[in-house]
Amino acid sequence: MICLYVYGIGKITGHVLSSVLFHPELPIILTGSEDGTVRFWHANTYRLESTLNYGLERVWTMTCQRGKQIVGIGYDEGTVAISLGRDEPAMSMDASGKLVCARHSELVQANLRSLNFSGEGSEMIQDGERLPVTFKDMGTCEIYPQIIEHNANGRYVVVYGDGEYIVYTAMALRNKTFGQGLEFVWCQSDAGVYAVRESNAVVKVYKQMKEVRTFKLDYGAEQIFGGYLLGVRSLTGLTFYDWLTGRIIRRIDNNPKGVYWNESGQLVALCTNDTFFILRYSADAVPDSNLSTINNNPEDIDGYEKAFQLVPNGEVNSQVLNGRWFGDAFIFTTQGNRLCYFVGGEVVTLALLDRPMYLLGYLAKENRLILGDRDLQIVSYTLLLSVLEYETAVLRGDFTTADAILPNISKDQYTKIAQFLEKQGYRTQAMRVTTDMDHKFELALQLGDFELCQQIAMDGDAKTNEAKWKQLAEAACKTCKFKYAEQYLSHTDDYASLMLLATSSGNRKLLEWIGKEAATKGNDNIAFLARFLVTDLEGCLELLTNAKRFPEAAFFARTYLPSYMPEIVEQWRNWLDKSNKASAKIANSLANPKDYPNLFPDLEEALSTEKWLKADREARLNLPASAYPTQQLPGDRDLHVEMQNKPIPMQPSSFDDKLPFNANLIPTTTISHNDYAPSIEEQQQETISSPVVVASTILQSKSNNRNDSGDSELDSVKLIGDEEEDEEEEEEDEEELDEDIDDDDDDNNEEENNNNDQVNLDKEHVESWYDDDDDDSDGDFVDAKPRSGLNNEAKTTLLGKGE
């Protein structure tokens, strides 16, 4: 065994030495051995402080860097770097700004109030900037300081380290008392009271440097906390005691790493590894010590249940490094290097730190938070005391005091104050305080003040405020103010929502406006649908042609507007000719109805139907939404029957005397709006050329011509049923055909079937032309389909294409 001899004192023995290191700054001697252990010895007392063994075989070398507390150790199988000491600096500051800290075994002090925080005559100190602190030596401490802390009034300061403590006067550093103990804490309610944990089972309380009470615990105490009450933490939880009487105030099933009380003793923060809890202490819930028998009642060993209550939103998921109370605001630093404060259930981040920092105190006059690190670097951050006072007054419900403090607060802090008021539920006050227009808009929207919201949304850029208009419209819809919603959405490009409102309310004018505006903004899909809903077929066709969608336009015209087919097909051809050669070949294969009418069967009927439907749409143009139950669905309508029974739709004089759409009109009579019966000549002039009326006119003209000249003008027209045959001959033919039909089988050839169909048509045609009774129930009507035997003029007449 190799021994380390200390000159003039003795020797240090313990293991075989292979390396020795004297730390240049800390009072530590490090020894390495072949057994793989590294031992730390106190340089003053030569006491063994700690032993490390990383299992990397023999230790051969050790080194450290001056100015740092990092030590490197070299083993057979690798190297290890360790950090010595505590991250939390040994420094403390009282309420007046006097700072006491330790440089190894030397104590120094500084006065932070002498610094120029306002920037008068020099540059203003910025947040996070290192303060130009000048330290003054106070002397050397007999122990190595690990913790330095002022008492409640700042008169005394305690230095703790190596299991010993010394109480000094803060100004002259005179020794008042000393002793041994594992921990030392101050009482917050009485500046002369403190407690020392001498062992895991004994805690002693001193007042004016004299012992007044000894707690002999029946459990193992792991840590004690000072403050308004004495806290003792064990494996099972935290117990609060009265400092002088020793009564149990409350047991809490929580194992905090830190306990912080505010100055009034009404709020306390319990900080665990990942969460902190804000509790409110009610001293009134604890009876007087002379009347209390709680310690004699085995059912009340957990203390007074109502003594502590969790404040609203008092549980916060945040890793607290250390903290301080200023009024009712809990200011703390986190493991994530953030400087925050908690007030009224709200956590506000003040700054982001670049390294772990510890709170030392708050200078109220300078509105500065003071922080320090393990390297004794002091920084500050701005925190307005007036803001804290205002928020504290609001939490207490004292709005008179809060309104008096508000003028003293800088305008740039008003938005933060408004956010605080909003979270407390005071939206009206927050709306008056905030200077941020976006925040004011949100508050007004929550309060239902649509006029103020509209005024804010009208200011500024339209594109920027489009989101505001949408929010306003959504709020109006929730309150069933649909007229306001339509007005607000008209300031946006949300035509889909506008169309939903228009179709739901039956607003035709709004749909027409959407069709125009959406087309100008390039939203063709919405524009097309809006125009289609108002039956603006020409507008739909215009959209398709403007968008160069000629194939779709052609099919649309073929379906709804056959009269536009020649024009659209011609545009389609020209568009294809300009594209490429392959498209030009396709253009030549397109048939124009104007040039090839034989390729478009029933085109004349389609044109006639188009005109009839256009008049029908005009007649229905002003129908209210309430008329929907009385109208037929488009899929249930039979246009052929409607065109026969009602040749041209007529607009009723009023909605009350309007006939139902499917009402049967007298086919040969035109109803006039004047209260008189028109003559036959007037009927011929005023009646629109419908198949029924024109057919009746032709028959009347034929009869007159036959009476005058003996010849009929329709002699050259051969109908399917020959009108010039006698009724007797027709009856004989019908009887013969009926006998043939009854005798033939289902397998007759196609020619016989066609003959039968033709005979049936003859019968039907004869009955329709020659049935001169006035019975409306026999189903007299004229088929609008052209007969095969008619010439072009007669076909046109029967189709309603001319008079």
Buried (B, 14 or more C-beta within 10 A) or exposed (E): EEEBEEEEEEEBEBBBBBBBBEBEBBBBBBBBBBEBBBBBBBBEEBEEEEEBEBEBEBBEEBEBEEEEBEBBBBBEEEEBEBEBBEEBBBBBBBBEBBBBBBEBBBBBBBEBEEBEBEEEEEEEBEBBEEBEBEBEEBEEBEBBBBBBBBBBEBBBBBBBBBEBBBBBEBEEBEEBBBBEBBBBBBBBEBBBBBBBBBEEEBBBBBBEEEEEBEBEBEEEBBBBBBBBBBBBBBEEBBBBBBBBEBBBBBBBEBBBBBBBBBBEBBBBBBBBEEBBBBBBBEEEBBEEEEEBEBEEEEEBEBBBEEBBEEBEEBEBEBBBBBBBBBBBBBBBBBEEBBBBBBBBBBBBEBBEBEEBBBBBBBBBEBBBBBBBBBEBBBBBBBBBBBBBBBBBBBBEEEEEBBEEBBEEBEEEBBBBBBBBBBBBEBBEBBBBBBEBBBBBBBBBBEBEBBEBBBEBBEEEEEEEBBEBBBBBBBBBBEEEBBEBBBBBBBBBBBBBBBBEBBBEEEBBEBBBBBBBBBBEEEBBEBBBBBBBBBBBBEBBBBBBBEBEBBBBBBBBBBEBBBBBBBBBBBBBBEBBBEEEEEEEEBBEEBEBBEEEEEEBEEBBBBBBBBBBBBBBBEBBEEBEEEBEEEBEEEEEBEBBEBBBBBBBBBEBEEEEEBEEBBEEBEBBEBEEEEEEEBEEEEBBEEBBBBBBBBBBBBBEBBEEBBEEEEEBEBEEBBBBBBBEEEEEEBEEBBEEBEEBBEEEEEEBEEEEEEBBEBBEBBBEBBEBBEEEEEEEEEEBBBBBBBBEEBEEEBBBBBBBBEE
